[in-house]
Amino acid sequence: MGFDKISLKGRALRLLASREHSRAELQKKLAAHEQEPGELQRALDDLQAKGFISEQRVVESVIHRRAARLGAGRVKQELQAKGVSAEAIAEAVDRLRGSETERAREVWRKKFGEPAADPAGRARQMRFLAARGFGAEAIRRVVRGADDD
């Protein structure tokens, strides 16, 4: 029985070694390996108490990996999918909103490089940025070149 607990913790640690995982992600990935009810909860409680599972590190990891290419809306969706708390998501989105226009401009520059020649082109550029989760105001500023206001 003790071996099973070590095995479950071992599986969790292997997952955590590759990248940060939220408790909800680990719960989902390891549920099939649980031998007795409550075993997975105890293993995750222990790992969380020892600092191996950290919601803040999950948030920082997602922001670090994704913020340069995605808007706050898409980062928010990714954090929600990982089971991060609403408070941590709200804090992360607030941080990202401050740089939304600059990040959208960089994504736009890499993809298009120059303003669209016609309304259809502008609409295509706006849809591209919206699909990446950037906010309407940032998209308008970038596509219309209204960064001076």
C-alpha positions in Angstrom: 0.0 0.0 0.0 2.8 2.4 0.8 4.4 1.7 -2.5 1.2 2.8 -4.3 1.4 6.2 -2.5 5.0 6.6 -3.5 4.1 5.7 -7.0 1.3 8.3 -7.1 3.6 10.9 -5.7 6.3 9.8 -8.1 4.0 10.2 -11.0 3.0 13.7 -9.8 6.6 14.7 -9.3 7.5 13.5 -12.8 4.7 15.6 -14.2 5.9 18.6 -12.2 9.5 18.1 -13.3 8.5 18.7 -17.0 6.5 21.9 -16.2 4.3 23.6 -13.6 1.0 21.9 -13.1 -2.0 23.1 -11.1 -3.5 20.9 -8.5 -6.6 20.4 -10.7 -4.4 19.3 -13.6 -2.6 16.7 -11.5 -5.9 15.5 -10.1 -7.2 15.0 -13.6 -4.1 13.3 -14.9 -3.6 11.0 -11.9 -7.1 10.1 -11.0 -7.0 6.8 -13.0 -3.9 5.7 -11.0 -5.6 6.1 -7.6 -5.8 2.7 -5.8 -8.0 3.7 -2.8 -10.3 6.6 -2.2 -8.6 9.7 -0.8 -5.1 8.5 -1.7 -4.6 11.1 -4.5 -5.9 13.9 -2.2 -3.5 13.0 0.5 -0.6 12.8 -2.0 -1.5 16.2 -3.5 -2.0 17.7 -0.1 1.5 16.6 0.9 3.1 17.9 -2.3 1.3 21.2 -1.9 2.4 21.5 1.7 6.0 20.9 0.7 5.7 23.6 -2.0 5.9 21.3 -5.1 2.4 22.5 -6.2 2.1 26.3 -6.5 -0.8 28.1 -8.1 1.4 31.3 -8.3 4.1 29.4 -10.2 1.5 28.0 -12.6 0.3 31.6 -13.3 3.8 32.9 -13.8 4.7 30.0 -16.1 1.7 30.6 -18.3 2.3 34.3 -18.5 6.0 33.8 -19.2 5.3 31.3 -22.0 2.2 32.8 -23.6 1.9 36.5 -22.9 4.2 37.6 -25.7 2.0 35.9 -28.3 -1.5 36.0 -26.8 -3.8 38.6 -25.3 -5.2 38.7 -21.8 -8.4 37.0 -23.0 -6.6 33.9 -24.2 -4.2 33.7 -21.2 -7.3 33.9 -19.0 -8.9 31.0 -20.8 -5.7 28.9 -20.4 -5.5 29.6 -16.7 -9.2 28.7 -16.3 -8.6 25.4 -18.1 -5.8 24.7 -15.6 -8.2 25.2 -12.7 -6.5 28.3 -11.3 -8.5 30.3 -8.8 -10.6 33.2 -10.0 -8.6 35.6 -7.8 -5.3 34.6 -9.3 -6.7 34.8 -12.8 -8.1 38.3 -12.1 -4.7 39.4 -10.8 -2.9 38.0 -13.8 -5.3 39.6 -16.3 -4.9 43.0 -14.6 -1.2 42.7 -14.9 -1.4 41.8 -18.6 -3.9 44.6 -19.5 -1.2 47.2 -18.9 0.9 45.9 -21.7 -1.9 44.7 -24.0 -1.5 47.3 -26.7 2.3 46.9 -26.9 2.1 43.1 -27.0 -0.7 43.2 -29.7 1.5 45.6 -31.7 4.4 43.2 -31.6 2.2 40.2 -32.7 0.7 42.4 -35.5 4.2 43.6 -36.6 5.5 40.0 -36.9 2.5 38.8 -38.8 1.7 41.8 -41.1 4.4 44.4 -40.8 2.4 47.2 -42.5 -1.1 48.7 -42.3 -3.8 47.1 -44.4 -4.6 48.7 -47.7 -8.4 48.4 -47.4 -11.2 47.9 -44.9 -11.3 44.1 -45.7 -7.5 43.9 -44.9 -8.1 45.8 -41.6 -10.9 43.5 -40.7 -8.7 40.5 -41.4 -5.9 41.9 -39.2 -8.5 42.7 -36.4 -9.9 39.1 -36.5 -6.3 37.8 -36.3 -5.6 39.7 -33.1 -9.0 39.0 -31.6 -8.5 35.3 -32.2 -5.3 35.6 -30.1 -7.3 37.1 -27.2 -6.4 40.7 -27.5 -8.9 43.3 -26.3 -10.9 45.5 -28.7 -9.3 48.7 -27.6 -5.8 47.3 -28.1 -6.8 45.9 -31.5 -8.3 49.2 -32.6 -5.1 51.1 -31.6 -2.8 48.7 -33.4 -4.7 48.2 -36.6 -5.6 51.8 -37.1 -2.2 53.1 -35.9 -3.8 55.1 -33.1 -1.0 54.8 -30.6 -0.6 58.5 -30.1 -3.8 59.1 -28.1 
